[in-house]
Amino acid sequence: MHESLLKLLLNEKRIGFLVTDNQFSIIEYGGEYSTFIDEPNLSVSSLAIDIIPELCGCEDILQNILSGILPHFQLEHLNRTLSNGELLYIDLTILAHEQSHLLIILADTTIVAKAQQTLTQQRNELSLTRHSLIETNQRIEYILQYYVPREVGKALMEDRLVPKLGGEEREITILFADLRNYTSTSEMLTPNQTIEMLHVYLDIATTAIAESGGVVVNFIGDAVMAIFNAPNEQLDHAYLATQAGLTILTMAALYQKERDEDIPPLYFGVGINTGKAIIGNIGAQWHYQYTAIGDTVNVASRICSHARPNEVLIGVGTYEYIKNIVTALPLPPTKFKGKSQEITVYQVTALESDTLLENMQEKL
């Protein structure tokens, strides 16, 4: 290769070289070595180990290269801060050369090294962002799990439910479950005992409702309000709500058998009604609540108030859906508060094809 062309290449790629004898004394140097070696007194006979401190302790490796045991030795991304403050990164390669000499090649890799550092930093930042997003999603899921009905939260996360005020008219089944004698019983308990009692009984109700696919949308003191057929469609919503009502009574009875004596025995009254209602986000600009409103809901609440302890009452709309698979006794028409006409309700005692409930009742 022509000498001027070689010099141009070494200068363009910023490559320098040193040649040493078998005692590591420099016998030749050239190229852009001065870019990497800030040593004004560099001369023939200088020791490479003195010029390149990273080679200290590598004498055995250098001898192995000289003897042919190792083909080469390489150090990557060595950094140098020159007298002008410039930070450089160097790749150092050592090869055996003719007549028991070593060839030390110094190549400027500053651009590549800085690019790799930038990429590494960006990967680290992305990793931190990813972990932060995971933690944020976990917090959101926790909040949705415990502060928003599960199916509502899932619908929000999947963008099937828009978080804005308003709703849609839909046929649903509403279930209210209310504890009887709660007020008089809580008068005899401390606040902590009252909370513990509520936790136990409300957990019974919500578990039974969830097992049947219902969505608890509100706790009203010692009462639970749940809806079926929203936000997810359920063709058998009347059946599922009635199943949930009977399951609540059965689970409460099972608890009574082995209850904590510190928690007094309480019993649920359950009211269920089916019909049209507005289902969606109701509330104010700063606070939404996913719930149902309408006459169907009001009637379900009145039916629940009419239910005695350990009794599930259903409205006519619910009964019409399940009359062929339910054992129910019609009660005398009743005039409810706020209603102009008397309403017939049915006392439910059993459902066909409810193996889960039957298995639970066998334990009583």
ROKOLTI-734813 format. One record per residue (C-alpha): residue number from 1; x, y, z; residue in one letter. Coordinates in Angstrom, 2 decimals. Example, Ala and Ser with C-alpha at 12.3 -4.5 7.8 and 13.67 -1.06 7.14 Angstrom:
% ROKOLTI-734813
@nr: 1	east: 12.30	north: -4.50	up: 7.80	rest: A
@nr: 2	east: 13.67	north: -1.06	up: 7.14	rest: S
This chain:
% ROKOLTI-734813
@nr: 1	east: 0.00	north: 0.00	up: 0.00	rest: M
@nr: 2	east: 1.28	north: 3.47	up: -0.85	rest: H
@nr: 3	east: 2.71	north: 5.23	up: 2.22	rest: E
@nr: 4	east: 0.56	north: 8.37	up: 1.81	rest: S
@nr: 5	east: -2.56	north: 6.23	up: 1.38	rest: L
@nr: 6	east: -1.72	north: 4.27	up: 4.52	rest: L
@nr: 7	east: -1.15	north: 7.48	up: 6.44	rest: K
@nr: 8	east: -4.49	north: 8.84	up: 5.22	rest: L
@nr: 9	east: -6.25	north: 5.64	up: 6.30	rest: L
@nr: 10	east: -4.66	north: 5.65	up: 9.75	rest: L
@nr: 11	east: -5.53	north: 9.30	up: 10.17	rest: N
@nr: 12	east: -9.12	north: 8.91	up: 8.95	rest: E
@nr: 13	east: -9.83	north: 5.91	up: 11.19	rest: K
@nr: 14	east: -7.72	north: 7.37	up: 14.00	rest: R
@nr: 15	east: -5.55	north: 4.32	up: 14.38	rest: I
@nr: 16	east: -2.11	north: 4.31	up: 15.95	rest: G
@nr: 17	east: 0.37	north: 1.52	up: 16.48	rest: F
@nr: 18	east: 3.38	north: 0.58	up: 18.58	rest: L
@nr: 19	east: 5.86	north: -2.20	up: 17.89	rest: V
@nr: 20	east: 7.78	north: -3.68	up: 20.83	rest: T
@nr: 21	east: 10.49	north: -6.26	up: 21.25	rest: D
@nr: 22	east: 10.15	north: -9.30	up: 23.50	rest: N
@nr: 23	east: 11.01	north: -7.12	up: 26.51	rest: Q
@nr: 24	east: 8.11	north: -4.80	up: 25.62	rest: F
@nr: 25	east: 10.39	north: -1.90	up: 24.70	rest: S
@nr: 26	east: 9.04	north: 0.27	up: 21.89	rest: I
@nr: 27	east: 11.08	north: -0.05	up: 18.71	rest: I
@nr: 28	east: 8.68	north: 1.65	up: 16.32	rest: E
@nr: 29	east: 5.53	north: 3.72	up: 16.44	rest: Y
@nr: 30	east: 3.31	north: 5.53	up: 13.99	rest: G
@nr: 31	east: -0.16	north: 6.48	up: 12.85	rest: G
@nr: 32	east: -2.33	north: 8.47	up: 15.23	rest: E
@nr: 33	east: -0.74	north: 7.11	up: 18.41	rest: Y
@nr: 34	east: -0.44	north: 10.63	up: 19.85	rest: S
@nr: 35	east: -4.24	north: 10.83	up: 19.94	rest: T
@nr: 36	east: -4.28	north: 8.12	up: 22.59	rest: F
@nr: 37	east: -0.95	north: 8.50	up: 24.34	rest: I
@nr: 38	east: -0.60	north: 11.86	up: 25.98	rest: D
@nr: 39	east: 3.14	north: 11.36	up: 26.37	rest: E
@nr: 40	east: 5.37	north: 14.08	up: 24.85	rest: P
@nr: 41	east: 8.55	north: 12.14	up: 25.64	rest: N
@nr: 42	east: 7.55	north: 8.97	up: 23.79	rest: L
@nr: 43	east: 10.63	north: 7.50	up: 22.18	rest: S
@nr: 44	east: 12.21	north: 4.28	up: 21.08	rest: V
@nr: 45	east: 13.18	north: 2.15	up: 24.10	rest: S
@nr: 46	east: 10.24	north: 3.42	up: 26.17	rest: S
@nr: 47	east: 8.35	north: 0.55	up: 27.79	rest: L
@nr: 48	east: 4.86	north: -0.07	up: 26.44	rest: A
@nr: 49	east: 3.74	north: -0.98	up: 29.94	rest: I
@nr: 50	east: 4.69	north: 2.49	up: 31.13	rest: D
@nr: 51	east: 2.87	north: 4.15	up: 28.25	rest: I
@nr: 52	east: -0.26	north: 1.98	up: 28.52	rest: I
@nr: 53	east: -0.89	north: 1.34	up: 32.26	rest: P
@nr: 54	east: -3.66	north: -1.19	up: 31.52	rest: E
@nr: 55	east: -0.93	north: -3.63	up: 30.44	rest: L
@nr: 56	east: 0.59	north: -3.75	up: 33.91	rest: C
@nr: 57	east: 0.12	north: -7.26	up: 35.25	rest: G
@nr: 58	east: -0.46	north: -8.65	up: 31.74	rest: C
@nr: 59	east: 3.17	north: -9.63	up: 31.13	rest: E
@nr: 60	east: 2.37	north: -13.36	up: 31.12	rest: D
@nr: 61	east: -0.35	north: -12.80	up: 28.54	rest: I
@nr: 62	east: 2.05	north: -10.82	up: 26.35	rest: L
@nr: 63	east: 4.66	north: -13.61	up: 26.59	rest: Q
@nr: 64	east: 1.99	north: -16.15	up: 25.60	rest: N
@nr: 65	east: 1.26	north: -14.10	up: 22.50	rest: I
@nr: 66	east: 4.95	north: -13.95	up: 21.67	rest: L
@nr: 67	east: 5.26	north: -17.72	up: 22.07	rest: S
@nr: 68	east: 2.14	north: -18.38	up: 19.97	rest: G
@nr: 69	east: 0.05	north: -19.78	up: 22.83	rest: I
@nr: 70	east: -2.46	north: -16.96	up: 22.41	rest: L
@nr: 71	east: -3.36	north: -15.59	up: 18.96	rest: P
@nr: 72	east: -4.07	north: -12.09	up: 20.26	rest: H
@nr: 73	east: -5.19	north: -10.05	up: 23.25	rest: F
@nr: 74	east: -7.79	north: -7.30	up: 23.24	rest: Q
@nr: 75	east: -9.06	north: -4.65	up: 25.63	rest: L
@nr: 76	east: -12.16	north: -2.68	up: 24.69	rest: E
@nr: 77	east: -13.38	north: 0.80	up: 25.53	rest: H
@nr: 78	east: -10.40	north: 1.99	up: 27.53	rest: L
@nr: 79	east: -11.00	north: 5.62	up: 28.39	rest: N
@nr: 80	east: -8.55	north: 8.50	up: 28.23	rest: R
@nr: 81	east: -8.93	north: 12.09	up: 29.30	rest: T
@nr: 82	east: -6.38	north: 14.13	up: 27.41	rest: L
@nr: 83	east: -4.81	north: 17.39	up: 28.53	rest: S
@nr: 84	east: -7.37	north: 19.36	up: 26.56	rest: N
@nr: 85	east: -10.21	north: 17.66	up: 28.50	rest: G
@nr: 86	east: -11.30	north: 15.49	up: 25.62	rest: E
@nr: 87	east: -12.61	north: 12.07	up: 26.65	rest: L
@nr: 88	east: -11.66	north: 9.24	up: 24.33	rest: L
@nr: 89	east: -12.43	north: 5.55	up: 24.21	rest: Y
@nr: 90	east: -9.89	north: 3.12	up: 22.79	rest: I
@nr: 91	east: -9.87	north: -0.46	up: 21.64	rest: D
@nr: 92	east: -6.44	north: -2.02	up: 22.18	rest: L
@nr: 93	east: -5.39	north: -5.11	up: 20.21	rest: T
@nr: 94	east: -2.04	north: -6.92	up: 20.62	rest: I
@nr: 95	east: -0.75	north: -9.36	up: 18.01	rest: L
@nr: 96	east: 2.46	north: -11.28	up: 17.47	rest: A
@nr: 97	east: 4.67	north: -9.59	up: 14.89	rest: H
@nr: 98	east: 7.67	north: -10.71	up: 12.91	rest: E
@nr: 99	east: 10.97	north: -11.58	up: 14.68	rest: Q
@nr: 100	east: 9.47	north: -11.96	up: 18.20	rest: S
@nr: 101	east: 7.90	north: -8.58	up: 18.20	rest: H
@nr: 102	east: 4.50	north: -7.40	up: 19.43	rest: L
@nr: 103	east: 2.20	north: -5.14	up: 17.44	rest: L
@nr: 104	east: -0.04	north: -2.96	up: 19.62	rest: I
@nr: 105	east: -2.91	north: -1.39	up: 17.69	rest: I
@nr: 106	east: -4.80	north: 1.56	up: 19.22	rest: L
@nr: 107	east: -8.15	north: 2.36	up: 17.57	rest: A
@nr: 108	east: -10.43	north: 5.27	up: 18.43	rest: D
@nr: 109	east: -13.89	north: 3.89	up: 19.29	rest: T
@nr: 110	east: -15.22	north: 7.04	up: 20.98	rest: T
@nr: 111	east: -18.20	north: 7.44	up: 18.68	rest: I
@nr: 112	east: -19.19	north: 3.78	up: 18.98	rest: V
@nr: 113	east: -18.60	north: 3.71	up: 22.76	rest: A
@nr: 114	east: -20.62	north: 6.86	up: 23.34	rest: K
@nr: 115	east: -23.39	north: 5.51	up: 21.13	rest: A
@nr: 116	east: -23.39	north: 2.27	up: 23.13	rest: Q
@nr: 117	east: -23.47	north: 4.26	up: 26.37	rest: Q
@nr: 118	east: -26.41	north: 6.25	up: 25.08	rest: T
@nr: 119	east: -28.21	north: 3.07	up: 24.03	rest: L
@nr: 120	east: -27.46	north: 1.47	up: 27.40	rest: T
@nr: 121	east: -28.75	north: 4.52	up: 29.21	rest: Q
@nr: 122	east: -31.88	north: 4.54	up: 27.05	rest: Q
@nr: 123	east: -32.41	north: 0.82	up: 27.70	rest: R
@nr: 124	east: -32.02	north: 1.42	up: 31.43	rest: N
@nr: 125	east: -34.45	north: 4.32	up: 31.28	rest: E
@nr: 126	east: -36.90	north: 2.19	up: 29.29	rest: L
@nr: 127	east: -36.50	north: -0.60	up: 31.81	rest: S
@nr: 128	east: -37.18	north: 1.82	up: 34.68	rest: L
@nr: 129	east: -40.17	north: 3.21	up: 32.80	rest: T
@nr: 130	east: -41.44	north: -0.30	up: 32.17	rest: R
@nr: 131	east: -41.11	north: -1.22	up: 35.86	rest: H
@nr: 132	east: -42.80	north: 2.04	up: 36.79	rest: S
@nr: 133	east: -45.67	north: 1.28	up: 34.40	rest: L
@nr: 134	east: -45.97	north: -2.24	up: 35.82	rest: I
@nr: 135	east: -46.11	north: -0.86	up: 39.37	rest: E
@nr: 136	east: -48.63	north: 1.78	up: 38.28	rest: T
@nr: 137	east: -50.80	north: -0.86	up: 36.58	rest: N
@nr: 138	east: -50.59	north: -3.02	up: 39.70	rest: Q
@nr: 139	east: -51.75	north: -0.08	up: 41.82	rest: R
@nr: 140	east: -54.55	north: 0.65	up: 39.35	rest: I
@nr: 141	east: -55.60	north: -3.01	up: 39.36	rest: E
@nr: 142	east: -55.53	north: -3.00	up: 43.17	rest: Y
@nr: 143	east: -57.67	north: 0.14	up: 43.29	rest: I
@nr: 144	east: -60.06	north: -1.25	up: 40.69	rest: L
@nr: 145	east: -60.25	north: -4.57	up: 42.53	rest: Q
@nr: 146	east: -61.12	north: -3.11	up: 45.92	rest: Y
@nr: 147	east: -62.81	north: 0.19	up: 45.11	rest: Y
@nr: 148	east: -64.58	north: -0.56	up: 41.82	rest: V
@nr: 149	east: -66.71	north: -3.61	up: 41.02	rest: P
@nr: 150	east: -64.45	north: -6.18	up: 39.35	rest: R
@nr: 151	east: -66.42	north: -6.51	up: 36.11	rest: E
@nr: 152	east: -66.82	north: -2.73	up: 35.91	rest: V
@nr: 153	east: -63.06	north: -2.26	up: 36.36	rest: G
@nr: 154	east: -62.36	north: -4.87	up: 33.70	rest: K
@nr: 155	east: -64.78	north: -3.19	up: 31.30	rest: A
@nr: 156	east: -63.08	north: 0.16	up: 31.95	rest: L
@nr: 157	east: -59.59	north: -1.27	up: 31.36	rest: M
@nr: 158	east: -60.75	north: -2.96	up: 28.12	rest: E
@nr: 159	east: -62.40	north: 0.28	up: 26.97	rest: D
@nr: 160	east: -65.82	north: -1.39	up: 26.84	rest: R
@nr: 161	east: -67.14	north: 1.12	up: 29.37	rest: L
@nr: 162	east: -66.51	north: 4.84	up: 28.95	rest: V
@nr: 163	east: -65.75	north: 6.69	up: 32.22	rest: P
@nr: 164	east: -68.21	north: 9.54	up: 31.78	rest: K
@nr: 165	east: -71.56	north: 10.49	up: 33.24	rest: L
@nr: 166	east: -74.57	north: 8.88	up: 31.63	rest: G
@nr: 167	east: -75.97	north: 5.46	up: 31.00	rest: G
@nr: 168	east: -78.17	north: 3.26	up: 28.85	rest: E
@nr: 169	east: -81.55	north: 1.66	up: 29.33	rest: E
@nr: 170	east: -81.27	north: -2.08	up: 29.74	rest: R
@nr: 171	east: -83.25	north: -4.91	up: 31.25	rest: E
@nr: 172	east: -81.47	north: -6.04	up: 34.40	rest: I
@nr: 173	east: -82.15	north: -7.93	up: 37.58	rest: T
@nr: 174	east: -81.51	north: -6.09	up: 40.85	rest: I
@nr: 175	east: -80.74	north: -7.80	up: 44.14	rest: L
@nr: 176	east: -80.82	north: -6.19	up: 47.57	rest: F
@nr: 177	east: -79.66	north: -8.12	up: 50.63	rest: A
@nr: 178	east: -80.17	north: -6.50	up: 54.02	rest: D
@nr: 179	east: -79.27	north: -7.70	up: 57.51	rest: L
@nr: 180	east: -82.15	north: -7.99	up: 59.93	rest: R
@nr: 181	east: -81.87	north: -6.65	up: 63.53	rest: N
@nr: 182	east: -78.53	north: -5.08	up: 62.67	rest: Y
@nr: 183	east: -79.24	north: -1.76	up: 64.39	rest: T
@nr: 184	east: -80.39	north: -3.27	up: 67.68	rest: S
@nr: 185	east: -77.54	north: -5.79	up: 67.65	rest: T
@nr: 186	east: -74.84	north: -3.20	up: 66.94	rest: S
@nr: 187	east: -75.99	north: -1.18	up: 69.98	rest: E
@nr: 188	east: -74.59	north: -3.96	up: 72.19	rest: M
@nr: 189	east: -71.21	north: -4.06	up: 70.42	rest: L
@nr: 190	east: -68.12	north: -1.90	up: 70.37	rest: T
@nr: 191	east: -67.30	north: -0.12	up: 67.08	rest: P
@nr: 192	east: -64.57	north: -2.68	up: 66.34	rest: N
@nr: 193	east: -66.94	north: -5.57	up: 66.98	rest: Q
@nr: 194	east: -69.52	north: -3.93	up: 64.72	rest: T
@nr: 195	east: -67.00	north: -3.56	up: 61.90	rest: I
@nr: 196	east: -65.89	north: -7.18	up: 62.31	rest: E
@nr: 197	east: -69.50	north: -8.34	up: 62.20	rest: M
@nr: 198	east: -70.16	north: -6.32	up: 59.04	rest: L
@nr: 199	east: -67.01	north: -7.70	up: 57.40	rest: H
@nr: 200	east: -68.17	north: -11.27	up: 57.99	rest: V
@nr: 201	east: -71.74	north: -10.88	up: 56.75	rest: Y
@nr: 202	east: -71.00	north: -8.56	up: 53.84	rest: L
@nr: 203	east: -68.30	north: -10.98	up: 52.71	rest: D
@nr: 204	east: -70.88	north: -13.77	up: 52.72	rest: I
@nr: 205	east: -73.23	north: -11.71	up: 50.55	rest: A
@nr: 206	east: -70.61	north: -10.47	up: 48.09	rest: T
@nr: 207	east: -69.07	north: -13.93	up: 47.70	rest: T
@nr: 208	east: -72.45	north: -15.48	up: 46.92	rest: A
@nr: 209	east: -73.24	north: -12.72	up: 44.42	rest: I
@nr: 210	east: -69.86	north: -13.03	up: 42.70	rest: A
@nr: 211	east: -70.21	north: -16.82	up: 42.46	rest: E
@nr: 212	east: -73.41	north: -16.26	up: 40.49	rest: S
@nr: 213	east: -71.88	north: -13.64	up: 38.22	rest: G
@nr: 214	east: -73.44	north: -10.56	up: 39.80	rest: G
@nr: 215	east: -71.79	north: -7.19	up: 40.32	rest: V
@nr: 216	east: -71.96	north: -5.50	up: 43.70	rest: V
@nr: 217	east: -72.38	north: -1.80	up: 42.95	rest: V
@nr: 218	east: -73.09	north: -0.39	up: 46.39	rest: N
@nr: 219	east: -72.96	north: -0.98	up: 50.13	rest: F
@nr: 220	east: -75.70	north: 0.88	up: 51.95	rest: I
@nr: 221	east: -74.87	north: 0.47	up: 55.63	rest: G
@nr: 222	east: -75.59	north: -3.18	up: 56.32	rest: D
@nr: 223	east: -77.21	north: -3.74	up: 52.91	rest: A
@nr: 224	east: -75.76	north: -4.86	up: 49.59	rest: V
@nr: 225	east: -76.98	north: -3.80	up: 46.15	rest: M
@nr: 226	east: -76.05	north: -5.94	up: 43.16	rest: A
@nr: 227	east: -76.97	north: -6.02	up: 39.50	rest: I
@nr: 228	east: -77.10	north: -8.80	up: 36.94	rest: F
@nr: 229	east: -76.89	north: -8.45	up: 33.13	rest: N
@nr: 230	east: -74.57	north: -5.44	up: 33.35	rest: A
@nr: 231	east: -71.95	north: -4.48	up: 32.41	rest: P
@nr: 232	east: -71.69	north: -7.95	up: 30.82	rest: N
@nr: 233	east: -74.74	north: -9.50	up: 29.20	rest: E
@nr: 234	east: -76.27	north: -12.51	up: 30.98	rest: Q
@nr: 235	east: -79.21	north: -14.16	up: 29.27	rest: L
@nr: 236	east: -80.19	north: -15.97	up: 32.49	rest: D
@nr: 237	east: -79.78	north: -12.95	up: 34.77	rest: H
@nr: 238	east: -83.05	north: -13.54	up: 36.63	rest: A
@nr: 239	east: -82.02	north: -17.12	up: 37.44	rest: Y
@nr: 240	east: -78.53	north: -16.06	up: 38.51	rest: L
@nr: 241	east: -79.82	north: -13.35	up: 40.84	rest: A
@nr: 242	east: -82.27	north: -15.77	up: 42.47	rest: T
@nr: 243	east: -79.49	north: -18.31	up: 42.81	rest: Q
@nr: 244	east: -77.35	north: -15.67	up: 44.50	rest: A
@nr: 245	east: -80.16	north: -14.81	up: 46.93	rest: G
@nr: 246	east: -80.61	north: -18.42	up: 47.99	rest: L
@nr: 247	east: -76.84	north: -18.89	up: 48.23	rest: T
@nr: 248	east: -76.58	north: -15.91	up: 50.58	rest: I
@nr: 249	east: -79.06	north: -17.52	up: 52.97	rest: L
@nr: 250	east: -77.34	north: -20.90	up: 52.74	rest: T
@nr: 251	east: -73.85	north: -19.49	up: 53.32	rest: M
@nr: 252	east: -75.12	north: -17.47	up: 56.28	rest: A
@nr: 253	east: -76.71	north: -20.61	up: 57.74	rest: A
@nr: 254	east: -73.45	north: -22.54	up: 57.29	rest: L
@nr: 255	east: -71.61	north: -19.77	up: 59.08	rest: Y
@nr: 256	east: -74.10	north: -19.86	up: 61.95	rest: Q
@nr: 257	east: -73.17	north: -23.50	up: 62.61	rest: K
@nr: 258	east: -69.54	north: -22.67	up: 63.37	rest: E
@nr: 259	east: -69.60	north: -18.93	up: 63.93	rest: R
@nr: 260	east: -67.35	north: -16.97	up: 66.23	rest: D
@nr: 261	east: -69.29	north: -16.51	up: 69.49	rest: E
@nr: 262	east: -68.14	north: -12.90	up: 69.62	rest: D
@nr: 263	east: -70.19	north: -12.18	up: 66.49	rest: I
@nr: 264	east: -73.97	north: -12.34	up: 67.06	rest: P
@nr: 265	east: -76.13	north: -14.35	up: 64.66	rest: P
@nr: 266	east: -77.76	north: -12.18	up: 62.00	rest: L
@nr: 267	east: -79.97	north: -13.10	up: 59.07	rest: Y
@nr: 268	east: -80.46	north: -11.66	up: 55.61	rest: F
@nr: 269	east: -83.63	north: -10.62	up: 53.92	rest: G
@nr: 270	east: -83.28	north: -10.61	up: 50.13	rest: V
@nr: 271	east: -85.35	north: -8.77	up: 47.54	rest: G
@nr: 272	east: -85.01	north: -9.28	up: 43.78	rest: I
@nr: 273	east: -86.70	north: -7.58	up: 40.84	rest: N
@nr: 274	east: -86.31	north: -7.64	up: 37.04	rest: T
@nr: 275	east: -87.12	north: -4.90	up: 34.58	rest: G
@nr: 276	east: -85.86	north: -1.89	up: 32.67	rest: K
@nr: 277	east: -83.44	north: 0.50	up: 34.34	rest: A
@nr: 278	east: -80.81	north: 3.08	up: 33.45	rest: I
@nr: 279	east: -77.41	north: 1.51	up: 34.01	rest: I
@nr: 280	east: -74.21	north: 3.52	up: 33.88	rest: G
@nr: 281	east: -72.18	north: 6.22	up: 35.62	rest: N
@nr: 282	east: -74.26	north: 8.34	up: 37.96	rest: I
@nr: 283	east: -72.94	north: 11.14	up: 40.17	rest: G
@nr: 284	east: -71.17	north: 14.48	up: 39.97	rest: A
@nr: 285	east: -68.39	north: 15.84	up: 37.77	rest: Q
@nr: 286	east: -65.70	north: 14.82	up: 40.26	rest: W
@nr: 287	east: -67.12	north: 11.47	up: 41.37	rest: H
@nr: 288	east: -68.82	north: 8.72	up: 39.36	rest: Y
@nr: 289	east: -70.55	north: 5.60	up: 40.59	rest: Q
@nr: 290	east: -71.51	north: 2.74	up: 38.34	rest: Y
@nr: 291	east: -75.04	north: 1.84	up: 39.36	rest: T
@nr: 292	east: -78.64	north: 1.41	up: 38.23	rest: A
@nr: 293	east: -81.56	north: 3.77	up: 38.74	rest: I
@nr: 294	east: -85.24	north: 3.57	up: 37.95	rest: G
@nr: 295	east: -88.51	north: 2.16	up: 39.21	rest: D
@nr: 296	east: -87.22	north: -1.42	up: 38.87	rest: T
@nr: 297	east: -84.50	north: -0.60	up: 41.40	rest: V
@nr: 298	east: -86.93	north: 1.12	up: 43.77	rest: N
@nr: 299	east: -89.28	north: -1.86	up: 43.73	rest: V
@nr: 300	east: -86.40	north: -4.27	up: 44.41	rest: A
@nr: 301	east: -85.46	north: -2.19	up: 47.45	rest: S
@nr: 302	east: -89.08	north: -2.21	up: 48.70	rest: R
@nr: 303	east: -89.28	north: -6.00	up: 48.19	rest: I
@nr: 304	east: -86.09	north: -6.42	up: 50.23	rest: C
@nr: 305	east: -87.55	north: -4.31	up: 53.05	rest: S
@nr: 306	east: -90.61	north: -6.57	up: 53.01	rest: H
@nr: 307	east: -88.55	north: -9.78	up: 53.23	rest: A
@nr: 308	east: -88.32	north: -11.46	up: 56.61	rest: R
@nr: 309	east: -85.09	north: -12.94	up: 58.01	rest: P
@nr: 310	east: -83.91	north: -15.91	up: 55.91	rest: N
@nr: 311	east: -86.35	north: -15.10	up: 53.12	rest: E
@nr: 312	east: -85.84	north: -14.45	up: 49.40	rest: V
@nr: 313	east: -88.65	north: -12.53	up: 47.71	rest: L
@nr: 314	east: -88.81	north: -11.88	up: 43.98	rest: I
@nr: 315	east: -90.96	north: -9.56	up: 41.89	rest: G
@nr: 316	east: -93.31	north: -10.54	up: 39.08	rest: V
@nr: 317	east: -90.74	north: -9.66	up: 36.41	rest: G
@nr: 318	east: -88.21	north: -12.08	up: 37.88	rest: T
@nr: 319	east: -90.81	north: -14.77	up: 38.45	rest: Y
@nr: 320	east: -91.92	north: -14.68	up: 34.81	rest: E
@nr: 321	east: -88.39	north: -15.52	up: 33.72	rest: Y
@nr: 322	east: -87.89	north: -18.49	up: 36.03	rest: I
@nr: 323	east: -91.40	north: -19.71	up: 36.89	rest: K
@nr: 324	east: -90.77	north: -23.11	up: 35.27	rest: N
@nr: 325	east: -87.60	north: -23.81	up: 37.30	rest: I
@nr: 326	east: -88.37	north: -22.23	up: 40.64	rest: V
@nr: 327	east: -90.33	north: -23.32	up: 43.68	rest: T
@nr: 328	east: -92.07	north: -20.14	up: 44.80	rest: A
@nr: 329	east: -95.15	north: -19.18	up: 46.78	rest: L
@nr: 330	east: -97.09	north: -16.04	up: 45.80	rest: P
@nr: 331	east: -97.75	north: -13.74	up: 48.74	rest: L
@nr: 332	east: -100.83	north: -11.53	up: 49.10	rest: P
@nr: 333	east: -100.56	north: -8.34	up: 47.02	rest: P
@nr: 334	east: -98.80	north: -5.65	up: 48.99	rest: T
@nr: 335	east: -99.00	north: -1.86	up: 48.81	rest: K
@nr: 336	east: -95.42	north: -0.54	up: 48.84	rest: F
@nr: 337	east: -94.45	north: 2.98	up: 49.78	rest: K
@nr: 338	east: -94.44	north: 5.27	up: 46.76	rest: G
@nr: 339	east: -96.39	north: 2.83	up: 44.57	rest: K
@nr: 340	east: -99.97	north: 3.55	up: 43.50	rest: S
@nr: 341	east: -100.91	north: -0.10	up: 42.99	rest: Q
@nr: 342	east: -100.44	north: -3.24	up: 45.00	rest: E
@nr: 343	east: -97.61	north: -5.55	up: 43.95	rest: I
@nr: 344	east: -97.43	north: -9.32	up: 44.09	rest: T
@nr: 345	east: -94.18	north: -10.87	up: 45.24	rest: V
@nr: 346	east: -93.12	north: -14.50	up: 45.46	rest: Y
@nr: 347	east: -91.33	north: -16.29	up: 48.27	rest: Q
@nr: 348	east: -88.63	north: -18.52	up: 46.75	rest: V
@nr: 349	east: -87.63	north: -21.76	up: 48.43	rest: T
@nr: 350	east: -85.75	north: -23.69	up: 45.72	rest: A
@nr: 351	east: -84.33	north: -23.63	up: 42.21	rest: L
@nr: 352	east: -84.00	north: -26.56	up: 39.85	rest: E
@nr: 353	east: -80.59	north: -27.56	up: 38.44	rest: S
@nr: 354	east: -78.67	north: -25.73	up: 41.15	rest: D
@nr: 355	east: -76.14	north: -28.39	up: 42.14	rest: T
@nr: 356	east: -73.84	north: -25.89	up: 43.90	rest: L
@nr: 357	east: -76.63	north: -24.75	up: 46.19	rest: L
@nr: 358	east: -77.82	north: -28.31	up: 46.74	rest: E
@nr: 359	east: -74.33	north: -29.41	up: 47.78	rest: N
@nr: 360	east: -74.09	north: -26.52	up: 50.24	rest: M
@nr: 361	east: -77.51	north: -27.25	up: 51.71	rest: Q
@nr: 362	east: -76.53	north: -30.88	up: 52.32	rest: E
@nr: 363	east: -73.98	north: -29.64	up: 54.86	rest: K
@nr: 364	east: -76.66	north: -27.98	up: 56.99	rest: L
